């Protein structure tokens, strides 16, 4: 039986584009910076979350091992899978939202140079819907599409709107929210980012 070899993630290009100072800033402003010495500090957990989003077909321990994210410990060289989950939960979403906002701003401004139209940057607002995990919390928070028959969709759904540069196709800002809210109401929030 032939086993398929996993292609290991290559973060070299991405790690050159994300300034470690951005990660430190995102952790500092959200109060999530590691205060005590951990085997998987908050900075490394941010990289782990990015890696998991890009390489979701890879087992988590394999991604962690390949990227060498865990600080060495001679007494306990292995790290439990539960520690990885706990580290992600401890980090939360706020630092990642901060990092997204900062990187999107810097990348957009960098790539807008020389691409203006009559001195103006051009953007489009685009909306979509996404399914999310079918949990009572998600159903209550996001809701779901209701069909004419009165039956609700099988999965909770959320609205996603992005503010995207027409010159570069980079996303400058994004908002998520409940399905029943009109896209135009979300669009108002995006206009403030221009």
PyMOL commands that set and color helices and strands:
alter all, ss='L'
color gray80, all
select helices_A, chain A and resi 12-17+20-29+42-54+60-67+81-91+94-112+136-142+183-191
alter helices_A, ss='H'
color red, helices_A
select strands_A, chain A and resi 123-131+157-165+171-178
alter strands_A, ss='S'
color yellow, strands_A
deselect
rebuild
show_as cartoon
